[in-house]
Amino acid sequence: MAISFIRIDDRIIHGQVVTRWMSERACDGVIAVDDRSANNSTLSKALKGAVPKPLKGFVMTVDRTALKWEEIVNSKKNYFLIAKTPETLVRLYDAGADFISCYSILNVGPMSAREGAKKIGPNVAITEGERAAFKRLDELGMDIQFKLVPDSKGFTWKDIEK
C-alpha cells in the first residue's frame, strides 16, 4: 500500500504531529498537496524541512500530484498524503487520483477559526465550502475522523451530521 495515512491539517506538515502519527502508521515519506505552498519556494522548503529525516517530503500542486498518481500508488514506499483543506482532496480525487481506493480513512487535524468558518468541534471550524467537500468525501466512502493525535479523543463526520 503506497498511501498509509491521509490527513487534513491547516498547517499542512507539522513536525510534532506528523511524528506522532508516524509511530502508528508505516511511513517512508510525506506528500503535501497544496497549490499555494508548492508554488512558493519558501513555504515549500519550510514544509519539507518539517519532515523528520531520513524521510522524504514532497510539496506538490493538485495537478502535479494527479499527474504522478500512478507512480505514487505503484511505489513500494508508504506515503502520508496531507492537504490543507477538504476541497483540495476533492479536487485531487476529481483530477483522477483515487486515494480512497488506497486508504479510506481521513484524519482531520486542526482547522483554525477564521472568517466565515463555523466551529464544529475542538480545534475545528469549517466553511460552507469545506462542509460540502467533507460531505462529498463521505459520500465517496471515506471514514472521516477528527483527531489531533493518535491517543486523543476524537469525533467523526457522522457525529457532526447528526
N, C-alpha and C positions, 0 to 999 in steps of 0.2 A: 504494500500500500504506500503510495507516494505522498498522500496527504494524511497526516496523522492527527491534525488538530486544526480547527477553523475558529477564528476569533474576530470579534469586532471590538475595537478599543479606540477611543478618540485620541489617544496618544500614539497610536499605531504600534510601535515597538517600545516597550518599557522594560528595561533590563531586569529589574527585580521580579516583576510579574511573569515575564517570559521564562525566567529561570525556574520559578516555582512550577509552572506548567510543564516545563521540560523534565522535571523529576517524575512526572506522571505519564508522559507520552514519549514515544520514540521521536527523536528529532535530530536531523543532520543539518538543518538549515531553516531559515525563515524567509518566506516570500511575502513582502509587504506590498499591497496593491493600493496605490493612491496616486492619482494623476498629478496633483499639486506637488507632492513630495518627490515624485520621480522626475518632474521637470525642474526641480530646484536642487542644484548640486550641493548646497549647504545642508538642506534638510535631508537629502538622500544620504550624504556622508554621515550625518549625526545618527540617523536611524540604523544604518549598517553598523556603526560603532556600538550600538546598544545590544547587538547580538553577541552573546558570550563566545569567546574563542575556544576551540578551533572551528566552531560552526560558521557557516557562510550566511550572509544576509544579502537579500536581493530586494531592491525597491523598483517596482515597475508600474507602468500605466495599465489601465484595464485592457487596452488594445494589445499592448506588448505581451501581457500575461496570457490573453486568449490566443495570440499567435504562437506562443511557446507551450500551450497547454498539453499537447500530446507528448512533448519532450518531458514535461514536468511529471505527468502521471505515469509515464513509462520508465521513469528513473528508478533505480534500486535504492535511492535515498528517501528518507522520510522528511517531509517538509511541514512546517506550520504555515498556514495561509491566514494572513491577518489583513483586515481592511479597517478603515476609519469609520465607515458608515454602512448600514444595511443596503442603501441604494447602490453603493459600489459593488457589493456582492450580486445584486440583481443585474446590474449592467454586465458584470463578468459572466454570469450564467447566460444572459441573453446573447452575449458575444460568442457563445459556444463552449465555454469552459464548464463542463458538467461536474463541478466539485461535489455535488450532492451524491452522485453515484460512488464517489470515493470515500466520503465521510459525511454522514448525515446529521451530526450533532454540531450545532452552532453555539459556541460560548460567547456571551456578551459581557464585556468588562465595562469600565466607566464610559458613560456618555454624559458629559457635563451639562449643567444647566446653562441655557443661553436663550436669547430672544426667540420666541416662537415655539419653544420646547416645553412640554408638559411633563412634570415628574411622574414616573410610573413605579418607582421603587428606589431603594437606596443607591445612590451614585448613578442613576439612570433617568435622563429626561429625553424625550423624543419629540420630533416634529411630526406634523401630519404626513409628510413625505416618508419619513422613517417608519411611521406606523404602517403605511401602505406597503413599504418594502418588507417589513417583518411579516406582514400578513401574506404577502406573495411567497416568501421563503417558507413559511409554514404550510401553505397550500401545495408547494412543490415537494413537501415531505421532510423538511428539516425539523429536528427536535431542538427548539430554541431555548437555551438555558442562560439565565442571567446570574453570573457567579464570578466574583473578582478573582479569587484564587481557589485551588482545589479543595481546601478544607473549610471554606466559608459556606455559610448558609446561603442558598440561592432561591430563585423562583423561576418559573417557566413562562413562556409566551401564553400558554393555555391558561395559566393563573391570571394573567393580565386581561385576556379576552373574556374571562368570566365576569 
